[in-house]
Amino acid sequence: MGDIIDQEKIPFVALADGEKIPCIGMGTFGSDRYGPAEVSAAAAGAIRLGYRLFDCASVYGNEDLIGKVFEDAIAGGTVRREDLFITSKVWNDMHGKGDVLLSLAKTLRDLRLEYADAYFIHWPFPNYHAPGCDGDARNPDSVPFSAERFLQTWREMERIYRMGLARHICMSNMTVSKLEAVLPSCVIKPSLIEMEIHPSFRQDELFNYCQKQKIRVIGYCPIGSPNRPDRDKAPGDVVDTELPEVAAIARAHNIHPALVCIKWQVQRGSIPIPFSVHEKNYAANLKAVTTDPLSTAEMELLKKAERNCRLVKGQVFLWPGAKGWEDLWN
Ligand SMILES: NC(=O)c1ccc[n+]([C@@H]2O[C@H](COP(=O)([O-])OP(=O)(O)OC[C@H]3O[C@@H](n4cnc5c(N)ncnc54)[C@H](OP(=O)(O)O)[C@@H]3O)[C@@H](O)[C@H]2O)c1
């Protein structure tokens, strides 16, 4: 059984408004491999060990069971509601036309919460594909990014913020050029941007841009998502835990390379949200942020692990006429 971690030992990240949130959270996407029962059981174990930040989304298809876990943990006195930081995300088929409010209402009912701590626009496109579809699947109704259309959805996000249904409104899977196109028109700025980050994909430009804007960063796929869905695997993808720089540091600390990825991300200043249904792993991930930090030299060495290896390419969201997945990220 994993160690229960004292909350005082878990470093925090300060949002622009001064609120302090944990420097690590738990991912809840079962990657088509783990069903809602396994993921929610892991969430229950994680709360018990000391996780307080949970990265949820309606499209993960498990918010109802995870909500039962939150309800039980609060009712049983394991945690107070105000000590949890629960995020969720509006899926691509619920942009605009009042659907953000509908989507959040369903999420809150499922999660058994009165408010979300942070609510994200999951992807900056209204391009729908069925969960679990093949990587070659395309929806002929898909469209390229439009700042105007995105801002219509953002106005709905601002409305749910004003209604007190989300304490922070946030964006995910953005790029610098998309942020430059929309941020000046945001009445309420995003508190957090969620993006893919692991040693072989640092996203320095976007990360630094967010830091300058005082927008904090949540890093997904922090371990390089070794069990991601097959549709998200491509020839040439790097395995972060096998990179020589990561492996050498893991050997020096006598820890699993996954923990090097977690420590690196926290020390660099973004919030990793590793996923696991195995207590041994999620316990180790939480403990890793409280002990045995990487040295300055090791942090420097890990800069050499950059391979510009984006794992979640998003090709299923491409529109007719797009050349390739890179078009989603310009
Ligand atoms: N915003 C977005 O568009 C977006 C996109 C993708 C993901 N996400 C979020 O990010 C979360 C994390 O991403 P991810 O799940 O794709 O990738 P990840 O966290 O990088 O990798 C998860 C895998 O790493 C393994 N693992 C975890 N801890 C380990 C440890 N200490 N030692 C060895 N192996 C370990 C787990 O294996 P076992 O299962 O065998 O333990 C698990 O399958 C998701 O769950 C989701 O919440 C968001």
The ligand as an SDF file (V2000), in Angstrom:
LIG
                    3D

 48 52  0  0  0  0  0  0  0  0999 V2000
   -6.2870   17.9420  -22.5930 N   0  0  0  0  0  0  0  0  0  0  0  0
   -6.1240   16.9300  -23.4010 C   0  0  0  0  0  0  0  0  0  0  0  0
   -6.4400   16.9920  -24.6060 O   0  0  0  0  0  0  0  0  0  0  0  0
   -5.5250   15.6550  -22.8860 C   0  0  0  0  0  0  0  0  0  0  0  0
   -4.9870   14.7350  -23.7910 C   0  0  0  0  0  0  0  0  0  0  0  0
   -4.4310   13.5620  -23.2670 C   0  0  0  0  0  0  0  0  0  0  0  0
   -4.4150   13.3400  -21.9000 C   0  0  0  0  0  0  0  0  0  0  0  0
   -4.9660   14.2420  -21.0440 N   0  0  0  0  0  0  0  0  0  0  0  0
   -4.9570   14.0280  -19.5770 C   0  0  0  0  0  0  0  0  0  0  0  0
   -3.6420   13.6970  -19.1750 O   0  0  0  0  0  0  0  0  0  0  0  0
   -3.6540   12.5100  -18.3900 C   0  0  0  0  0  0  0  0  0  0  0  0
   -2.3340   11.7920  -18.4800 C   0  0  0  0  0  0  0  0  0  0  0  0
   -2.0210   11.4420  -19.8110 O   0  0  0  0  0  0  0  0  0  0  0  0
   -1.8750    9.9390  -20.2760 P   0  0  0  0  0  0  0  0  0  0  0  0
   -2.6840    9.0960  -19.3980 O   0  0  0  0  0  0  0  0  0  0  0  0
   -2.1440    9.8770  -21.7290 O   0  0  0  0  0  0  0  0  0  0  0  0
   -0.3190    9.6850  -20.1470 O   0  0  0  0  0  0  0  0  0  0  0  0
    0.7710    9.5050  -18.9690 P   0  0  0  0  0  0  0  0  0  0  0  0
    0.2360    9.9630  -17.6820 O   0  0  0  0  0  0  0  0  0  0  0  0
    2.0160   10.1100  -19.5080 O   0  0  0  0  0  0  0  0  0  0  0  0
    0.9930    7.9530  -18.9830 O   0  0  0  0  0  0  0  0  0  0  0  0
    0.1140    7.0910  -18.3400 C   0  0  0  0  0  0  0  0  0  0  0  0
    0.7330    5.7010  -18.3000 C   0  0  0  0  0  0  0  0  0  0  0  0
    1.9740    5.7510  -17.6150 O   0  0  0  0  0  0  0  0  0  0  0  0
    2.0900    4.6460  -16.7510 C   0  0  0  0  0  0  0  0  0  0  0  0
    2.5960    5.0790  -15.4470 N   0  0  0  0  0  0  0  0  0  0  0  0
    2.0640    6.0210  -14.6180 C   0  0  0  0  0  0  0  0  0  0  0  0
    2.8180    6.1510  -13.5170 N   0  0  0  0  0  0  0  0  0  0  0  0
    3.8410    5.2770  -13.6310 C   0  0  0  0  0  0  0  0  0  0  0  0
    4.9340    4.9490  -12.7960 C   0  0  0  0  0  0  0  0  0  0  0  0
    5.1700    5.5750  -11.6350 N   0  0  0  0  0  0  0  0  0  0  0  0
    5.7760    3.9730  -13.2280 N   0  0  0  0  0  0  0  0  0  0  0  0
    5.5790    3.3540  -14.3940 C   0  0  0  0  0  0  0  0  0  0  0  0
    4.5560    3.6320  -15.2390 N   0  0  0  0  0  0  0  0  0  0  0  0
    3.6950    4.5810  -14.8550 C   0  0  0  0  0  0  0  0  0  0  0  0
    0.7100    4.0980  -16.5340 C   0  0  0  0  0  0  0  0  0  0  0  0
    0.8110    2.6970  -16.6730 O   0  0  0  0  0  0  0  0  0  0  0  0
   -0.0700    1.7160  -15.7460 P   0  0  0  0  0  0  0  0  0  0  0  0
   -1.4630    1.9620  -16.2120 O   0  0  0  0  0  0  0  0  0  0  0  0
    0.4800    0.3870  -16.1130 O   0  0  0  0  0  0  0  0  0  0  0  0
    0.1630    2.0910  -14.3300 O   0  0  0  0  0  0  0  0  0  0  0  0
   -0.1700    4.7340  -17.5710 C   0  0  0  0  0  0  0  0  0  0  0  0
   -0.7120    3.8260  -18.4870 O   0  0  0  0  0  0  0  0  0  0  0  0
   -4.8630   11.7540  -18.9480 C   0  0  0  0  0  0  0  0  0  0  0  0
   -5.2880   10.7130  -18.0690 O   0  0  0  0  0  0  0  0  0  0  0  0
   -5.8560   12.8690  -19.1090 C   0  0  0  0  0  0  0  0  0  0  0  0
   -6.4350   13.1910  -17.8480 O   0  0  0  0  0  0  0  0  0  0  0  0
   -5.4970   15.4130  -21.5130 C   0  0  0  0  0  0  0  0  0  0  0  0
  1  2  1  0
  2  3  2  0
  2  4  1  0
  4  5  1  0
  4 48  2  0
  5  6  2  0
  6  7  1  0
  7  8  2  0
  8  9  1  0
  8 48  1  0
  9 10  1  0
  9 46  1  0
 10 11  1  0
 11 12  1  0
 11 44  1  0
 12 13  1  0
 13 14  1  0
 14 15  2  0
 14 16  1  0
 14 17  1  0
 17 18  1  0
 18 19  2  0
 18 20  1  0
 18 21  1  0
 21 22  1  0
 22 23  1  0
 23 24  1  0
 23 42  1  0
 24 25  1  0
 25 26  1  0
 25 36  1  0
 26 27  1  0
 26 35  1  0
 27 28  2  0
 28 29  1  0
 29 30  1  0
 29 35  2  0
 30 31  1  0
 30 32  2  0
 32 33  1  0
 33 34  2  0
 34 35  1  0
 36 37  1  0
 36 42  1  0
 37 38  1  0
 38 39  2  0
 38 40  1  0
 38 41  1  0
 42 43  1  0
 44 45  1  0
 44 46  1  0
 46 47  1  0
M  CHG  2   8   1  16  -1
M  END
$$$$
